[in-house]
Amino acid sequence: MDERPSPVVIALDELEEKTLEGLVEAFVNREGTDYGATERNLDDKVMDVLRQLRRGEAFVVFDPETESVNIVPKREMPDTA
């Protein structure tokens, strides 16, 4: 039976600050989120995501199966986070 490897939460202190900022910027650009009538600049969006990560409201997650990294909101994480 072939089991899929589980995604791994990466602790923020394991990432260099520039690497973390790059991951967040790529995430924000990829997501294309809509902030309503008021357009927000990239720096503000990045700061919002960094704040969520530091508060534990979201996590940096590595998926060994796809060899990719994503940012996942806490509400979408399994109970093990």
C-alpha positions as CSV (number, residue, x, y, z in Angstrom):
1,M,0.0,0.0,0.0
2,D,1.4,3.4,-1.0
3,E,1.0,6.1,1.6
4,R,1.2,9.7,0.7
5,P,3.7,11.7,2.8
6,S,2.2,14.2,5.2
7,P,2.7,17.9,4.7
8,V,5.2,19.5,7.1
9,V,4.7,22.7,9.0
10,I,7.9,24.8,8.8
11,A,8.6,26.9,11.9
12,L,9.1,30.5,11.0
13,D,12.4,30.6,12.9
14,E,13.8,28.0,10.5
15,L,13.5,30.4,7.6
16,E,15.7,33.4,7.0
17,E,13.7,36.7,7.0
18,K,14.3,37.3,3.3
19,T,13.3,33.8,2.4
20,L,10.1,34.2,4.4
21,E,9.3,37.5,2.8
22,G,9.9,36.0,-0.7
23,L,7.5,33.1,0.1
24,V,4.9,35.5,1.3
25,E,5.3,37.8,-1.7
26,A,4.9,34.8,-4.1
27,F,1.9,33.6,-2.2
28,V,0.2,37.0,-2.3
29,N,0.9,37.4,-6.0
30,R,-0.3,33.8,-6.7
31,E,-3.5,34.2,-4.7
32,G,-4.8,37.3,-6.5
33,T,-7.0,38.1,-3.5
34,D,-9.6,40.8,-3.8
35,Y,-9.7,43.4,-1.0
36,G,-12.9,45.1,-2.1
37,A,-13.4,48.6,-3.4
38,T,-10.0,49.8,-2.0
39,E,-7.0,48.5,-3.8
40,R,-4.1,47.6,-1.5
41,N,-0.4,47.6,-2.5
42,L,1.8,44.5,-2.5
43,D,3.7,45.6,0.6
44,D,0.5,46.0,2.7
45,K,-0.7,42.6,1.6
46,V,2.7,41.0,2.4
47,M,2.7,42.6,5.9
48,D,-0.8,41.3,6.5
49,V,0.2,37.7,5.7
50,L,3.4,38.0,7.8
51,R,1.3,39.2,10.7
52,Q,-1.0,36.2,10.4
53,L,2.0,33.9,10.3
54,R,3.5,35.4,13.4
55,R,0.2,35.3,15.3
56,G,-0.3,31.6,14.4
57,E,-3.3,32.3,12.3
58,A,-1.6,30.8,9.2
59,F,1.3,28.4,8.7
60,V,4.1,27.8,6.1
61,V,3.6,24.2,4.9
62,F,5.9,22.0,2.8
63,D,4.1,19.3,0.7
64,P,6.7,16.5,0.1
65,E,4.5,14.9,-2.6
66,T,4.4,18.0,-4.8
67,E,7.7,19.4,-3.4
68,S,6.0,22.8,-2.9
69,V,5.5,25.3,-0.2
70,N,2.3,27.1,0.6
71,I,0.7,29.3,3.3
72,V,-2.3,27.7,4.9
73,P,-4.8,29.4,7.2
74,K,-5.1,27.8,10.6
75,R,-8.8,26.9,9.9
76,E,-7.7,24.7,7.0
77,M,-5.1,22.8,8.9
78,P,-5.6,19.4,10.4
79,D,-6.0,19.3,14.2
80,T,-2.3,18.4,14.5
81,A,-1.2,22.0,13.9
